[in-house]
């Protein structure tokens, strides 16, 4: 309790501004050094180039696409059109860009044991080699070369920055092997398509085969699937297929996975779904419960909970048996299941293991604090106790992940990282993105699936999506460097320094004064002393007044809405509850939300129509 009291005093001290918060935020990662030119290799001079792009004979659609991507961006940058030839059409390999597994590139740079999505970049003064461990890896190598060596910045699905220069000079001594941190990577922001996934090196496309982009991980069934494998329509005839509630009544909220009659039914429905799936390359199928915690309390299930020390036990056992039943017919399939809500804790008895082809999808991060490191903070979303809010708690989520990797050969993370109840408000997770993902990688977690990039009008979500893609590929990437690159491209060079200072202040202040959860109300965005409020107001005004384009100013205005939303909810400034013009200020804020295309302040409902609001209510009630 003494530690909790000390923590509470620290919060008060920082909230009142008695002691200023250190805003020098360390966002993590190894410092990024842009490629240097130790010996010049001229790809283009004065808008012309002697180079030819060479692809293997019989190249796949993905390699052909990689050549098209390379040549089209090359032309955008310097104006030169590069011819594309096959290896058999090429007699002189001087001044060539060799893409994919061409025999000549193998002679120049012998293959190493590269991961499927990894690639090599190699130059010798007369040739440039970009070759992947797979065709998809080659395409990723092209996008990486365009970004790191030619300065292309793909910021969102609809915004990219392509530099223009008549001369293109690279180092003649490039010799790099690049591989991803996570084998499985997914982050679909609004407007995502197969091309954008490839440019950000995301290889999960749930419902698309993405053949031109080297293929992608796609599912036959994903998310909530038990209602398809064991349909609710069977309840009247077979109530025993479904969960026994604590009240002694059966319910379709969950399925009783210990009932032996359920397995063959689910297997047959899954088999038919696989055979009917139009995507031949879909090799994943999922066991996913409904989004509630009304799990089964029958005697058999309860005995399994007790035996293995976790409610996940029947789900894990069922998925193993499910995989065994389908493995002979579909030997290259992966079977995943949610470790979510009541099933997110791993078995205490670590002898209960997943089959080699069974992968738990760990959803436990949705309960953890996001403003403090996962390995240090044990605050739990929804726990309003004094100890949880102000004390030092055991980091259970981090410990759960450490145990999950002991019972499964592969594990995927299913992450959220926005505040669903207040998507319009700044969410303080930028300072912990890198440390959390590095922890998961170092544990041995093999896949990272991010769920909140699309469908949520969340504050600074464009930046968050950009950084998460960087970190999924390389958990050691320099977050600060790439953050600055995004801010310059998205908000404009003149406004970027002010936005960066705002991010630093809010990230530091929230870390000092509050936890940040995926489901939380207004206080989670920190407590600011008056002088910090004034500082932030000044920075926003400078960003809005900076010499930037109208499109960039619109982006700054959208970001500023998160700060205005926060102030309006806490009656700060013109939103002070005794201000006779407060209702007018709220109405103007509402109009700004609508005019900037924001239709929600919360993930779970649209903003009401104007005639249905009085504007006495704070914006937190616009749901």
Order of alpha helices (4+ residues) and beta strands (2+ residues): alpha-beta-beta-alpha-beta-beta-alpha-beta-beta-alpha-beta-beta-beta-beta-beta-alpha-beta-beta-alpha-beta-beta-alpha-beta-alpha-alpha-beta-beta-alpha-alpha-beta-alpha-beta-alpha-alpha-alpha-alpha-alpha-alpha
